[in-house]
Amino acid sequence: MKMNPLLWLPLVSILLCDCGSVPPPAAPSPAPTEQSKSNVIEIAPDSPKLRQIQVSEVKLEELPTDEFTAPGKIELNPNRVSKVLLPVAGRISEVLVRFGDPVRKDQTLLLLESPEAESAASTNLQAEGDVAQAASTLHKVQTDLERIQDLFKGDAIAKKEMIAAEIAVAQAKTAQKQFQNLFEQSKVRLELLGLKPGAFRQKIAVRAPLSGKITEITVVAGEFRNDLNAAVLTIADLSTVWVSADVPESSIRLVQVGERFDVTLAAFPLEVLRSRVARISDSVDPQTRAIKVWAELANPSGRFRPEMFGEVRHIESLHRVPAVPATAVVQAQQRSIVYRELAKGKFEATEVELGKRSGNLIPVVRGINPGDRVVVSGAMLLRGY
C-alpha cells in the first residue's frame, strides 16, 4: 500500500526544523578576582589574603663572609690558679680563711709550727757568730803580718816567717768570705719562712701568692703535715676566666690566637660577650673531629662561674650585601623563590641565588637588588598560584 505524498510534507518539515536549530549561547562566567599569568600573581584588593601579606624593602646588610658557632663552657684561667703548698713540715696551728673567702695577695692564710723554724733561727745565729769570729781572726793575722814586715825590713827575722804570715792572712780572708756567704744564706732562709732573725718559738705564716678566692681547703688546725707536694689550699683569680669550645676541624682555619670570639651564656642569654682566643690545642679529638680552643673573658664582677654553658660564635669578616629575612624565601622544586611586589596586590615569583644564612637574614647573591620590595611574611600564601 502506497502512502499518500501529501502525508510526507509535515514530517519532512518537522525533521528540517530539528536539524537546523542552533543552541542558545551560554551565559558569560563572572571574571575571576585572583588570577595568575606566567610568574606574575595578582590578588584582588578586597581579598583577605592580601591583608595577611607583609612587604618590606630589600636593604644592604653587613653579613659575615664565613663564620661558625660551637658549644662553649666557662673554665678557670689556668694562668691565675695557685696551689698553696707548705714550705716545711710541721703542725697547722691556725687556719685563718674559709672556703669561698676572697683573699688579697700576701694575706696570711694559716700559721704553722715547725722544728725547721727553730733550726733556721739557730743556723742564722751560728752563722752570724762565725762571721764575727772570722773578722776577728783576719784582723789579728793582718796585724801580725804588718809587725813581721817591719821586722823583716830590719833583717830581724827570716823571710819564711813573713811568707807564713802572708799565707795566714790569705786563709783568714777566704774563711771570712765563706762564713759571710753562709750567713747570707741563713738570712735568705729566714726571709723565705717569714721569720725574724734572733728570735725563737716563731710561727711560720703561709701567705697568699695572688689575689682571688679560696676554691679548695684540704687542711684543718691541729694537723701535722710532712708531705710538701700536697696542696693545702687552692686560690683562683676569677677576674678573668676561660671559655673552652670544640671548634669543628673544617673551621679551625678561621681561628688565630688573639682573634675575637662572641660568647653567649645560657645564664645571660640576652648578652653578647667579647673574648679573645688565648690558646689553640695542638691535636684533634679523634671522636668528635674537633679542636679545643680557649678564649679569655674578662670577669670583673665575678658573674661568670666555672662550668657555665653557652655558645661561641666567630666571624671571619663582614661585607655589605642585599639580604632578606628567612621568612621571605620559599623553596620550590630545588629552587629558591622570593615574591617581588610590582604594584599593590601584584607580585612576581623571582628565582634567587642565596648565600649562607646568618641569624635571621639570608644574603641574596643574584635575583633581586637593594630597593626592591619583597614579601617577608605570608609568602606561602602565594605559592599555590
ROROKOL-644362 format. One record per residue (C-alpha): residue number from 1; residue in three letters; x, y, z. Coordinates in steps of 0.1 Angstrom, whole numbers, plus 5000, padded with zeros to 4 digits. Layout:
<atoms>
+-----+---------+------+------+------+
! num ! residuo !    x !    y !    z !
+-----+---------+------+------+------+
! NUM !     ALA !    X !    Y !    Z !
...
+-----+---------+------+------+------+
</atoms>
This chain:
<atoms>
+-----+---------+------+------+------+
! num ! residuo !    x !    y !    z !
+-----+---------+------+------+------+
!   1 !     MET ! 5000 ! 5000 ! 5000 !
!   2 !     LYS ! 5014 ! 5033 ! 4990 !
!   3 !     MET ! 5015 ! 5063 ! 5014 !
!   4 !     ASN ! 4999 ! 5095 ! 5002 !
!   5 !     PRO ! 5026 ! 5120 ! 4993 !
!   6 !     LEU ! 5007 ! 5147 ! 5010 !
!   7 !     LEU ! 5013 ! 5130 ! 5043 !
!   8 !     TRP ! 5051 ! 5133 ! 5039 !
!   9 !     LEU ! 5051 ! 5170 ! 5038 !
!  10 !     PRO ! 5045 ! 5177 ! 5076 !
!  11 !     LEU ! 5070 ! 5150 ! 5086 !
!  12 !     VAL ! 5098 ! 5164 ! 5064 !
!  13 !     SER ! 5091 ! 5199 ! 5077 !
!  14 !     ILE ! 5095 ! 5188 ! 5113 !
!  15 !     LEU ! 5128 ! 5170 ! 5106 !
!  16 !     LEU ! 5142 ! 5200 ! 5088 !
!  17 !     CYS ! 5134 ! 5223 ! 5117 !
!  18 !     ASP ! 5150 ! 5200 ! 5143 !
!  19 !     CYS ! 5182 ! 5195 ! 5123 !
!  20 !     GLY ! 5189 ! 5232 ! 5116 !
!  21 !     SER ! 5183 ! 5245 ! 5151 !
!  22 !     VAL ! 5213 ! 5262 ! 5169 !
!  23 !     PRO ! 5216 ! 5260 ! 5208 !
!  24 !     PRO ! 5213 ! 5293 ! 5226 !
!  25 !     PRO ! 5247 ! 5309 ! 5236 !
!  26 !     ALA ! 5260 ! 5302 ! 5271 !
!  27 !     ALA ! 5259 ! 5330 ! 5297 !
!  28 !     PRO ! 5294 ! 5345 ! 5303 !
!  29 !     SER ! 5311 ! 5334 ! 5335 !
!  30 !     PRO ! 5320 ! 5361 ! 5361 !
!  31 !     ALA ! 5355 ! 5374 ! 5359 !
!  32 !     PRO ! 5380 ! 5358 ! 5385 !
!  33 !     THR ! 5391 ! 5380 ! 5413 !
!  34 !     GLU ! 5425 ! 5363 ! 5416 !
!  35 !     GLN ! 5444 ! 5352 ! 5385 !
!  36 !     SER ! 5479 ! 5341 ! 5375 !
!  37 !     LYS ! 5497 ! 5350 ! 5343 !
!  38 !     SER ! 5531 ! 5334 ! 5339 !
!  39 !     ASN ! 5550 ! 5341 ! 5371 !
!  40 !     VAL ! 5530 ! 5372 ! 5380 !
!  41 !     ILE ! 5503 ! 5368 ! 5406 !
!  42 !     GLU ! 5475 ! 5393 ! 5411 !
!  43 !     ILE ! 5453 ! 5394 ! 5442 !
!  44 !     ALA ! 5421 ! 5415 ! 5443 !
!  45 !     PRO ! 5423 ! 5445 ! 5466 !
!  46 !     ASP ! 5394 ! 5431 ! 5487 !
!  47 !     SER ! 5409 ! 5397 ! 5491 !
!  48 !     PRO ! 5415 ! 5387 ! 5528 !
!  49 !     LYS ! 5448 ! 5371 ! 5517 !
!  50 !     LEU ! 5462 ! 5404 ! 5508 !
!  51 !     ARG ! 5458 ! 5416 ! 5544 !
!  52 !     GLN ! 5479 ! 5387 ! 5556 !
!  53 !     ILE ! 5509 ! 5396 ! 5533 !
!  54 !     GLN ! 5536 ! 5419 ! 5546 !
!  55 !     VAL ! 5561 ! 5436 ! 5522 !
!  56 !     SER ! 5594 ! 5452 ! 5530 !
!  57 !     GLU ! 5622 ! 5468 ! 5511 !
!  58 !     VAL ! 5655 ! 5449 ! 5504 !
!  59 !     LYS ! 5684 ! 5466 ! 5522 !
!  60 !     LEU ! 5722 ! 5462 ! 5522 !
!  61 !     GLU ! 5732 ! 5444 ! 5554 !
!  62 !     GLU ! 5767 ! 5437 ! 5569 !
!  63 !     LEU ! 5769 ! 5399 ! 5570 !
!  64 !     PRO ! 5799 ! 5376 ! 5576 !
!  65 !     THR ! 5818 ! 5361 ! 5547 !
!  66 !     ASP ! 5823 ! 5330 ! 5568 !
!  67 !     GLU ! 5815 ! 5321 ! 5604 !
!  68 !     PHE ! 5809 ! 5292 ! 5628 !
!  69 !     THR ! 5793 ! 5285 ! 5661 !
!  70 !     ALA ! 5803 ! 5259 ! 5687 !
!  71 !     PRO ! 5792 ! 5250 ! 5722 !
!  72 !     GLY ! 5813 ! 5265 ! 5750 !
!  73 !     LYS ! 5819 ! 5262 ! 5787 !
!  74 !     ILE ! 5834 ! 5285 ! 5813 !
!  75 !     GLU ! 5867 ! 5273 ! 5830 !
!  76 !     LEU ! 5892 ! 5287 ! 5854 !
!  77 !     ASN ! 5920 ! 5306 ! 5838 !
!  78 !     PRO ! 5949 ! 5282 ! 5844 !
!  79 !     ASN ! 5974 ! 5311 ! 5845 !
!  80 !     ARG ! 5956 ! 5326 ! 5875 !
!  81 !     VAL ! 5952 ! 5295 ! 5897 !
!  82 !     SER ! 5976 ! 5287 ! 5926 !
!  83 !     LYS ! 5980 ! 5256 ! 5946 !
!  84 !     VAL ! 5993 ! 5266 ! 5980 !
!  85 !     LEU ! 6020 ! 5242 ! 5995 !
!  86 !     LEU ! 6036 ! 5242 ! 6029 !
!  87 !     PRO ! 6072 ! 5255 ! 6029 !
!  88 !     VAL ! 6083 ! 5230 ! 6056 !
!  89 !     ALA ! 6068 ! 5201 ! 6076 !
!  90 !     GLY ! 6050 ! 5210 ! 6108 !
!  91 !     ARG ! 6018 ! 5212 ! 6127 !
!  92 !     ILE ! 5989 ! 5235 ! 6115 !
!  93 !     SER ! 5985 ! 5260 ! 6143 !
!  94 !     GLU ! 5956 ! 5280 ! 6129 !
!  95 !     VAL ! 5937 ! 5283 ! 6096 !
!  96 !     LEU ! 5927 ! 5319 ! 6091 !
!  97 !     VAL ! 5905 ! 5316 ! 6059 !
!  98 !     ARG ! 5874 ! 5296 ! 6049 !
!  99 !     PHE ! 5862 ! 5280 ! 6016 !
! 100 !     GLY ! 5849 ! 5307 ! 5993 !
! 101 !     ASP ! 5866 ! 5336 ! 6011 !
! 102 !     PRO ! 5882 ! 5364 ! 5989 !
! 103 !     VAL ! 5918 ! 5370 ! 5997 !
! 104 !     ARG ! 5945 ! 5395 ! 5988 !
! 105 !     LYS ! 5980 ! 5389 ! 5977 !
! 106 !     ASP ! 6004 ! 5383 ! 6007 !
! 107 !     GLN ! 5974 ! 5379 ! 6031 !
! 108 !     THR ! 5982 ! 5353 ! 6058 !
! 109 !     LEU ! 5962 ! 5321 ! 6052 !
! 110 !     LEU ! 5974 ! 5299 ! 6080 !
! 111 !     LEU ! 6001 ! 5296 ! 6108 !
! 112 !     LEU ! 6025 ! 5267 ! 6110 !
! 113 !     GLU ! 6046 ! 5255 ! 6139 !
! 114 !     SER ! 6077 ! 5237 ! 6127 !
! 115 !     PRO ! 6111 ! 5225 ! 6140 !
! 116 !     GLU ! 6125 ! 5240 ! 6108 !
! 117 !     ALA ! 6118 ! 5274 ! 6122 !
! 118 !     GLU ! 6140 ! 5268 ! 6152 !
! 119 !     SER ! 6167 ! 5252 ! 6131 !
! 120 !     ALA ! 6167 ! 5282 ! 6107 !
! 121 !     ALA ! 6169 ! 5307 ! 6136 !
! 122 !     SER ! 6197 ! 5287 ! 6152 !
! 123 !     THR ! 6217 ! 5285 ! 6119 !
! 124 !     ASN ! 6214 ! 5322 ! 6114 !
! 125 !     LEU ! 6228 ! 5329 ! 6149 !
! 126 !     GLN ! 6256 ! 5305 ! 6144 !
! 127 !     ALA ! 6265 ! 5319 ! 6110 !
! 128 !     GLU ! 6265 ! 5355 ! 6125 !
! 129 !     GLY ! 6289 ! 5344 ! 6152 !
! 130 !     ASP ! 6311 ! 5327 ! 6127 !
! 131 !     VAL ! 6313 ! 5359 ! 6106 !
! 132 !     ALA ! 6323 ! 5379 ! 6137 !
! 133 !     GLN ! 6349 ! 5353 ! 6147 !
! 134 !     ALA ! 6363 ! 5353 ! 6111 !
! 135 !     ALA ! 6366 ! 5390 ! 6111 !
! 136 !     SER ! 6385 ! 5390 ! 6144 !
! 137 !     THR ! 6409 ! 5363 ! 6132 !
! 138 !     LEU ! 6415 ! 5383 ! 6100 !
! 139 !     HIS ! 6423 ! 5414 ! 6120 !
! 140 !     LYS ! 6448 ! 5395 ! 6142 !
! 141 !     VAL ! 6467 ! 5379 ! 6113 !
! 142 !     GLN ! 6468 ! 5412 ! 6094 !
! 143 !     THR ! 6483 ! 5429 ! 6125 !
! 144 !     ASP ! 6508 ! 5401 ! 6128 !
! 145 !     LEU ! 6517 ! 5405 ! 6091 !
! 146 !     GLU ! 6524 ! 5442 ! 6095 !
! 147 !     ARG ! 6546 ! 5436 ! 6125 !
! 148 !     ILE ! 6566 ! 5409 ! 6107 !
! 149 !     GLN ! 6570 ! 5430 ! 6076 !
! 150 !     ASP ! 6586 ! 5457 ! 6098 !
! 151 !     LEU ! 6610 ! 5432 ! 6114 !
! 152 !     PHE ! 6618 ! 5417 ! 6080 !
! 153 !     LYS ! 6628 ! 5452 ! 6067 !
! 154 !     GLY ! 6652 ! 5455 ! 6096 !
! 155 !     ASP ! 6666 ! 5420 ! 6090 !
! 156 !     ALA ! 6654 ! 5409 ! 6124 !
! 157 !     ILE ! 6636 ! 5377 ! 6111 !
! 158 !     ALA ! 6638 ! 5353 ! 6082 !
! 159 !     LYS ! 6619 ! 5357 ! 6051 !
! 160 !     LYS ! 6600 ! 5324 ! 6056 !
! 161 !     GLU ! 6583 ! 5339 ! 6087 !
! 162 !     MET ! 6569 ! 5367 ! 6066 !
! 163 !     ILE ! 6557 ! 5343 ! 6039 !
! 164 !     ALA ! 6539 ! 5322 ! 6065 !
! 165 !     ALA ! 6522 ! 5354 ! 6078 !
! 166 !     GLU ! 6510 ! 5363 ! 6043 !
! 167 !     ILE ! 6496 ! 5328 ! 6039 !
! 168 !     ALA ! 6477 ! 5331 ! 6072 !
! 169 !     VAL ! 6461 ! 5364 ! 6061 !
! 170 !     ALA ! 6450 ! 5349 ! 6028 !
! 171 !     GLN ! 6435 ! 5319 ! 6046 !
! 172 !     ALA ! 6417 ! 5342 ! 6070 !
! 173 !     LYS ! 6402 ! 5362 ! 6042 !
! 174 !     THR ! 6389 ! 5330 ! 6025 !
! 175 !     ALA ! 6374 ! 5318 ! 6057 !
! 176 !     GLN ! 6357 ! 5352 ! 6063 !
! 177 !     LYS ! 6342 ! 5351 ! 6028 !
! 178 !     GLN ! 6328 ! 5316 ! 6033 !
! 179 !     PHE ! 6313 ! 5324 ! 6067 !
! 180 !     GLN ! 6298 ! 5356 ! 6052 !
! 181 !     ASN ! 6281 ! 5335 ! 6024 !
! 182 !     LEU ! 6267 ! 5311 ! 6050 !
! 183 !     PHE ! 6254 ! 5340 ! 6070 !
! 184 !     GLU ! 6236 ! 5355 ! 6039 !
! 185 !     GLN ! 6221 ! 5321 ! 6031 !
! 186 !     SER ! 6207 ! 5318 ! 6066 !
! 187 !     LYS ! 6191 ! 5352 ! 6063 !
! 188 !     VAL ! 6175 ! 5342 ! 6030 !
! 189 !     ARG ! 6162 ! 5311 ! 6047 !
! 190 !     LEU ! 6146 ! 5332 ! 6074 !
! 191 !     GLU ! 6131 ! 5356 ! 6049 !
! 192 !     LEU ! 6115 ! 5327 ! 6029 !
! 193 !     LEU ! 6099 ! 5314 ! 6061 !
! 194 !     GLY ! 6088 ! 5348 ! 6071 !
! 195 !     LEU ! 6109 ! 5347 ! 6104 !
! 196 !     LYS ! 6128 ! 5374 ! 6122 !
! 197 !     PRO ! 6165 ! 5368 ! 6130 !
! 198 !     GLY ! 6175 ! 5363 ! 6166 !
! 199 !     ALA ! 6141 ! 5350 ! 6178 !
! 200 !     PHE ! 6128 ! 5315 ! 6187 !
! 201 !     ARG ! 6094 ! 5299 ! 6190 !
! 202 !     GLN ! 6082 ! 5317 ! 6160 !
! 203 !     LYS ! 6052 ! 5305 ! 6139 !
! 204 !     ILE ! 6056 ! 5304 ! 6101 !
! 205 !     ALA ! 6029 ! 5324 ! 6082 !
! 206 !     VAL ! 6018 ! 5309 ! 6049 !
! 207 !     ARG ! 6007 ! 5337 ! 6027 !
! 208 !     ALA ! 5985 ! 5341 ! 5995 !
! 209 !     PRO ! 6006 ! 5342 ! 5963 !
! 210 !     LEU ! 5979 ! 5361 ! 5945 !
! 211 !     SER ! 5945 ! 5377 ! 5950 !
! 212 !     GLY ! 5914 ! 5356 ! 5944 !
! 213 !     LYS ! 5890 ! 5333 ! 5961 !
! 214 !     ILE ! 5896 ! 5302 ! 5981 !
! 215 !     THR ! 5882 ! 5274 ! 5959 !
! 216 !     GLU ! 5896 ! 5244 ! 5979 !
! 217 !     ILE ! 5908 ! 5237 ! 6015 !
! 218 !     THR ! 5923 ! 5203 ! 6025 !
! 219 !     VAL ! 5937 ! 5211 ! 6059 !
! 220 !     VAL ! 5924 ! 5219 ! 6094 !
! 221 !     ALA ! 5940 ! 5232 ! 6126 !
! 222 !     GLY ! 5959 ! 5207 ! 6146 !
! 223 !     GLU ! 5971 ! 5185 ! 6117 !
! 224 !     PHE ! 6007 ! 5176 ! 6112 !
! 225 !     ARG ! 6018 ! 5177 ! 6076 !
! 226 !     ASN ! 6050 ! 5164 ! 6062 !
! 227 !     ASP ! 6041 ! 5160 ! 6026 !
! 228 !     LEU ! 6053 ! 5191 ! 6009 !
! 229 !     ASN ! 6040 ! 5182 ! 5975 !
! 230 !     ALA ! 6003 ! 5181 ! 5985 !
! 231 !     ALA ! 5984 ! 5214 ! 5983 !
! 232 !     VAL ! 5966 ! 5226 ! 6014 !
! 233 !     LEU ! 5946 ! 5254 ! 5997 !
! 234 !     THR ! 5937 ! 5265 ! 5962 !
! 235 !     ILE ! 5933 ! 5301 ! 5952 !
! 236 !     ALA ! 5917 ! 5311 ! 5919 !
! 237 !     ASP ! 5917 ! 5346 ! 5905 !
! 238 !     LEU ! 5882 ! 5349 ! 5888 !
! 239 !     SER ! 5888 ! 5384 ! 5874 !
! 240 !     THR ! 5893 ! 5366 ! 5841 !
! 241 !     VAL ! 5880 ! 5332 ! 5830 !
! 242 !     TRP ! 5885 ! 5310 ! 5800 !
! 243 !     VAL ! 5858 ! 5298 ! 5776 !
! 244 !     SER ! 5866 ! 5265 ! 5761 !
! 245 !     ALA ! 5850 ! 5255 ! 5728 !
! 246 !     ASP ! 5852 ! 5225 ! 5704 !
! 247 !     VAL ! 5858 ! 5241 ! 5670 !
! 248 !     PRO ! 5850 ! 5218 ! 5640 !
! 249 !     GLU ! 5881 ! 5206 ! 5621 !
! 250 !     SER ! 5867 ! 5222 ! 5590 !
! 251 !     SER ! 5865 ! 5257 ! 5606 !
! 252 !     ILE ! 5898 ! 5258 ! 5625 !
! 253 !     ARG ! 5915 ! 5276 ! 5596 !
! 254 !     LEU ! 5894 ! 5306 ! 5606 !
! 255 !     VAL ! 5908 ! 5308 ! 5641 !
! 256 !     GLN ! 5941 ! 5325 ! 5652 !
! 257 !     VAL ! 5954 ! 5334 ! 5687 !
! 258 !     GLY ! 5942 ! 5369 ! 5696 !
! 259 !     GLU ! 5910 ! 5369 ! 5674 !
! 260 !     ARG ! 5876 ! 5377 ! 5688 !
! 261 !     PHE ! 5850 ! 5352 ! 5700 !
! 262 !     ASP ! 5815 ! 5363 ! 5707 !
! 263 !     VAL ! 5801 ! 5344 ! 5737 !
! 264 !     THR ! 5765 ! 5338 ! 5747 !
! 265 !     LEU ! 5759 ! 5321 ! 5780 !
! 266 !     ALA ! 5727 ! 5302 ! 5790 !
! 267 !     ALA ! 5727 ! 5322 ! 5822 !
! 268 !     PHE ! 5727 ! 5355 ! 5804 !
! 269 !     PRO ! 5711 ! 5348 ! 5770 !
! 270 !     LEU ! 5705 ! 5385 ! 5761 !
! 271 !     GLU ! 5742 ! 5395 ! 5764 !
! 272 !     VAL ! 5768 ! 5390 ! 5737 !
! 273 !     LEU ! 5802 ! 5389 ! 5755 !
! 274 !     ARG ! 5835 ! 5396 ! 5738 !
! 275 !     SER ! 5866 ! 5373 ! 5744 !
! 276 !     ARG ! 5900 ! 5368 ! 5728 !
! 277 !     VAL ! 5915 ! 5335 ! 5717 !
! 278 !     ALA ! 5943 ! 5326 ! 5742 !
! 279 !     ARG ! 5952 ! 5291 ! 5731 !
! 280 !     ILE ! 5945 ! 5265 ! 5704 !
! 281 !     SER ! 5950 ! 5228 ! 5711 !
! 282 !     ASP ! 5978 ! 5211 ! 5692 !
! 283 !     SER ! 5957 ! 5180 ! 5685 !
! 284 !     VAL ! 5923 ! 5169 ! 5670 !
! 285 !     ASP ! 5899 ! 5149 ! 5691 !
! 286 !     PRO ! 5896 ! 5116 ! 5671 !
! 287 !     GLN ! 5860 ! 5110 ! 5683 !
! 288 !     THR ! 5845 ! 5145 ! 5675 !
! 289 !     ARG ! 5869 ! 5157 ! 5649 !
! 290 !     ALA ! 5871 ! 5190 ! 5667 !
! 291 !     ILE ! 5900 ! 5211 ! 5681 !
! 292 !     LYS ! 5898 ! 5226 ! 5716 !
! 293 !     VAL ! 5901 ! 5264 ! 5716 !
! 294 !     TRP ! 5903 ! 5286 ! 5748 !
! 295 !     ALA ! 5893 ! 5322 ! 5748 !
! 296 !     GLU ! 5899 ! 5346 ! 5777 !
! 297 !     LEU ! 5869 ! 5365 ! 5790 !
! 298 !     ALA ! 5870 ! 5395 ! 5814 !
! 299 !     ASN ! 5850 ! 5388 ! 5846 !
! 300 !     PRO ! 5855 ! 5418 ! 5869 !
! 301 !     SER ! 5822 ! 5413 ! 5887 !
! 302 !     GLY ! 5826 ! 5376 ! 5891 !
! 303 !     ARG ! 5793 ! 5368 ! 5873 !
! 304 !     PHE ! 5808 ! 5341 ! 5851 !
! 305 !     ARG ! 5813 ! 5309 ! 5870 !
! 306 !     PRO ! 5832 ! 5278 ! 5860 !
! 307 !     GLU ! 5811 ! 5251 ! 5844 !
! 308 !     MET ! 5786 ! 5276 ! 5830 !
! 309 !     PHE ! 5775 ! 5265 ! 5795 !
! 310 !     GLY ! 5770 ! 5287 ! 5764 !
! 311 !     GLU ! 5779 ! 5291 ! 5728 !
! 312 !     VAL ! 5808 ! 5308 ! 5709 !
! 313 !     ARG ! 5805 ! 5325 ! 5675 !
! 314 !     HIS ! 5834 ! 5336 ! 5653 !
! 315 !     ILE ! 5830 ! 5358 ! 5623 !
! 316 !     GLU ! 5858 ! 5358 ! 5597 !
! 317 !     SER ! 5849 ! 5391 ! 5581 !
! 318 !     LEU ! 5819 ! 5413 ! 5571 !
! 319 !     HIS ! 5807 ! 5426 ! 5537 !
! 320 !     ARG ! 5776 ! 5445 ! 5527 !
! 321 !     VAL ! 5752 ! 5425 ! 5505 !
! 322 !     PRO ! 5714 ! 5426 ! 5498 !
! 323 !     ALA ! 5697 ! 5404 ! 5524 !
! 324 !     VAL ! 5661 ! 5393 ! 5531 !
! 325 !     PRO ! 5646 ! 5376 ! 5562 !
! 326 !     ALA ! 5644 ! 5339 ! 5561 !
! 327 !     THR ! 5606 ! 5340 ! 5560 !
! 328 !     ALA ! 5608 ! 5357 ! 5526 !
! 329 !     VAL ! 5623 ! 5327 ! 5509 !
! 330 !     VAL ! 5602 ! 5298 ! 5496 !
! 331 !     GLN ! 5617 ! 5265 ! 5484 !
! 332 !     ALA ! 5601 ! 5251 ! 5453 !
! 333 !     GLN ! 5615 ! 5222 ! 5432 !
! 334 !     GLN ! 5651 ! 5228 ! 5444 !
! 335 !     ARG ! 5648 ! 5265 ! 5436 !
! 336 !     SER ! 5647 ! 5295 ! 5460 !
! 337 !     ILE ! 5619 ! 5319 ! 5453 !
! 338 !     VAL ! 5610 ! 5353 ! 5466 !
! 339 !     TYR ! 5579 ! 5373 ! 5457 !
! 340 !     ARG ! 5587 ! 5408 ! 5444 !
! 341 !     GLU ! 5560 ! 5434 ! 5446 !
! 342 !     LEU ! 5553 ! 5450 ! 5413 !
! 343 !     ALA ! 5523 ! 5470 ! 5424 !
! 344 !     LYS ! 5497 ! 5468 ! 5451 !
! 345 !     GLY ! 5484 ! 5433 ! 5450 !
! 346 !     LYS ! 5507 ! 5423 ! 5421 !
! 347 !     PHE ! 5536 ! 5400 ! 5428 !
! 348 !     GLU ! 5563 ! 5383 ! 5407 !
! 349 !     ALA ! 5578 ! 5350 ! 5417 !
! 350 !     THR ! 5616 ! 5356 ! 5413 !
! 351 !     GLU ! 5642 ! 5329 ! 5415 !
! 352 !     VAL ! 5672 ! 5340 ! 5436 !
! 353 !     GLU ! 5707 ! 5326 ! 5444 !
! 354 !     LEU ! 5713 ! 5327 ! 5481 !
! 355 !     GLY ! 5744 ! 5329 ! 5504 !
! 356 !     LYS ! 5750 ! 5314 ! 5538 !
! 357 !     ARG ! 5723 ! 5323 ! 5563 !
! 358 !     SER ! 5734 ! 5345 ! 5593 !
! 359 !     GLY ! 5709 ! 5346 ! 5621 !
! 360 !     ASN ! 5675 ! 5356 ! 5606 !
! 361 !     LEU ! 5690 ! 5371 ! 5575 !
! 362 !     ILE ! 5699 ! 5354 ! 5542 !
! 363 !     PRO ! 5722 ! 5372 ! 5517 !
! 364 !     VAL ! 5710 ! 5373 ! 5481 !
! 365 !     VAL ! 5738 ! 5368 ! 5455 !
! 366 !     ARG ! 5716 ! 5372 ! 5424 !
! 367 !     GLY ! 5680 ! 5378 ! 5415 !
! 368 !     ILE ! 5670 ! 5410 ! 5434 !
! 369 !     ASN ! 5686 ! 5443 ! 5441 !
! 370 !     PRO ! 5686 ! 5468 ! 5470 !
! 371 !     GLY ! 5654 ! 5488 ! 5470 !
! 372 !     ASP ! 5632 ! 5460 ! 5456 !
! 373 !     ARG ! 5601 ! 5453 ! 5477 !
! 374 !     VAL ! 5596 ! 5417 ! 5486 !
! 375 !     VAL ! 5571 ! 5397 ! 5506 !
! 376 !     VAL ! 5586 ! 5390 ! 5540 !
! 377 !     SER ! 5555 ! 5375 ! 5557 !
! 378 !     GLY ! 5528 ! 5354 ! 5541 !
! 379 !     ALA ! 5549 ! 5342 ! 5511 !
! 380 !     MET ! 5535 ! 5307 ! 5515 !
! 381 !     LEU ! 5500 ! 5321 ! 5506 !
! 382 !     LEU ! 5513 ! 5329 ! 5471 !
! 383 !     ARG ! 5529 ! 5296 ! 5465 !
! 384 !     GLY ! 5499 ! 5279 ! 5451 !
! 385 !     TYR ! 5493 ! 5303 ! 5423 !
+-----+---------+------+------+------+
</atoms>
